[in-house]
């Protein structure tokens, strides 16, 4: 209702006031919001090895190696390029770098590049290296392929006894031989062993935590059942009223 006064109408609100934002009760508290990490630029963070060639190395013609290429947990469809028996579980780009450095092979580390054929590794195990295969051939680490080239990236090992180039008792040439050499070195890397030990320890702590939570839940459940029984027995029985 309005009241007249001085030629003006003043509106009087009756009842509870409406909130400024009707959906305020449904808003998520800032402490409960999910904050996803910002994906870094895949073209940033390049590292040159050896570092003395940071401004002089030309790596346009270097060959690409992703961790998936020698991951025994991956299938050929997900990028494995050598036989599973020659591969290693869960290698990282840091492992590839340390192995190549021990072989004295020039390379470039691209830590934020993701392997397009495996969406999981793009987040959980990103990175790749660009390798100077010509320099590795000069050191006798790899040799020329049967077609006169180094890169056999599109021809995965198929474990066929008649496939001499890919099996050849681990003595193949080209890029696959370098992958096998890296796979031999990776398990001996101290940083990798330290990472595996820390991961196993964290898994044990988490398993123990879950075990304790399960015991607590079981105890609460048993206590609630016992309390319900005693409560029902404590009720007074109905009887005839005294006169």
N, C-alpha and C positions, 0 to 999 in steps of 0.2 A: 504494500500500500504506500501511497505517496502523501506527503503532507505539504500543504501550501503555505508559503511564507515569503513575503516580500516579492511576490510575482514569480518566484521560482519553485520548482518541484524538487523536493529532496527524497531520494529513494532510500528506504530503510530495509536492509536485508534481515530476514528472520530465518532462524534455523541455523544448522551448522554450516560453516564456510567450506567451500570446495577447495581442495588443495591446488597449489599452483600447477602441479603436474599429476594428473590422475593415475599415471603409470609409475609413479615414484616407488610404490611398494614392490613393483616387479623388477626394479633396477638391481643390477649386480653390484655388490659392494666392491670397491677398488681392491681390497685385499683378496677377494675371491676371483678376480679376473685372471684369464689365461694370457700370459705374455709370451708369445712365441719368439724364438730368437730370430733376429734379422738375418736373412740369407746374404752372405758376403758376395761381393762382385766376383764372378768366376774369372775375370780377366785381371785380377789384382793378386798381389802377394807372390809373384814369381821369384824363385831363388835359383841362382846360377851356381853350378859347381864345375870346376873350381871357382871360388869367389874372385880370384884374380882376373877372370875373363868376364866379369859382370858387364862391362861396357863394350866389350869387343867380340863376344861370342855371337855367331850367326847360327841360329837353330831352326831356320825355316824348313830345312830338309831332314830334321831329326825325326826318328820314329817314336810313335806313342806306345806307352805301356801303362795299362791300368792295373790296379791290384787284382781285379777280377781275372786277369789273364792267367794268374798262377794260384788262384784260390781253389783249394780242393773241395770246399763246401759249395762251390758254384757248378752248375751244369754248363754244357757247351752252349746251350741256348742263352744263358746268362753271362757268357763271355769267357769261360775257361778255354785256354788255347793249348795247353799241354795235358798229357795224361794225368788222371787224378793221383796215380801212384808217385808221380814226380812233383806234384804240387804241394803247397803248404796251406794250412787252415788260416783264414783271416789275415792275410798280409796287409799292411798299410803302406801308404805312400812314403812314410818315414822309413819303413823297413826297406823299401825299394831304393831309397836314397842311400842308406847306409851300406847296402849290399853293392850298389854300383860304385860308391866311393871306395870300398875295399878292393874292387876290381880295377880302380883307377880309370873308369869310363866317364867321359864328359856327359853331363846331362843337365836338364832344367826341371825344377820341381814346380808344378802348378797345383797348389794345395786345394783349390776350390773348384776344380773341374770335376764334373760328375759323369759317370758312365751312363749313356743314354738308354742302354738296354736293361739296366737293373735299377729300378726306382729306389729300392731299399738302400743300395750302396751309395746312391747320390747324397743321402742324408747321413747314413751311419758310417760310411767309409769313403769319403770323397777324396779327390786328388788323383793325379797322374804324373808321370815323368816323360820327358822327351829325351830320347837317347841318341847319342852319336854312334850309330852302328859302323860307320866307316872307320872311326877311330878304334872301335872295339876290334874290327877286322885286322887293322894294322898291328894290334897287340896280340893277335892270334886267338882271341877269345871266341870270335865267331868267324864263319867263312861265308862264301857266296852260296846262294841257293842254286838249285838245279837249273833255274831259268835265268841265272845271271844277276839276280836281285837279292836283297836282304830280307824284305818284308814279306812274311808268309802269314800275315795277320788273319786273312780270311780262310785259312785252311786249318781247322782245329785237329788235334790228335784224335784218331778214331780207334786206337788200340787194335789195329788190324795188322796181322803178322806180315801181310804183303805190302804194307805201307812202310817202305824202307826209310824214306826221308824223315817221317815223323817218329818212327820207333827206333830203329838203328841202335838199340841198346844205349840210348841217351847220348849218342855221338853225332846227332844231326847238326846241320849248319844253319846259319842265318839267325833270324830273330828268335826262333824257338830254342835254339841252343843257349842263347843268352838268358831266356826265361828259366831254363833248367838250371843254369849256373846260379842265377839269383835265388831260385828256390832252395838250392843246396846251402847257401850262405845264411838265409833268413833265420832258420831255427837256431843258429849259433849267436845271434846278435844279443848282447846284454840288455839293451833297452827293451827289446821285444820280450825277453824272458821276465824282466821286471814288470812289464805291463800285464803279462799273463798271470803272474803271481798275485798282483794287486786285484785283478779282476776275479780270480778264484777266491781270494780272501773276502772280497766284497759280497760275492755270492753266498759264501758260508755265513757271513754276518746276517744277510737278509733272510736266509733259510732259518737260522736260529731265532730271528725276530718273529717270523711267521709262525714258528713252532710255539713260542711263548704266547702269542696272541690266540692261537687255537686252544691252548690249555686254559687260558683265562676265560675265553668264551664258553668252553665246556664247563668250567667251574660255576660261572654265572648261571648257565642254563640249569645245572643241577640244583643250585641254591634256590632259584625261582620255583622249581618244581617242589622242592621240600617245603618252602615257605607257604605255598598254596595249600598243601595238605594239612599243615598245622593250623592254618587259619580257618579252614572249614570245620575241623574237629573242635575248635574253641567256641563254636556257636551254641547258644542255649537251646535246649529242646523245648518245643512248645508243649505246654500241659494245661490242665484245668486251672482256671483262676480260683484263688482261695475266696471263700465267702466271708 
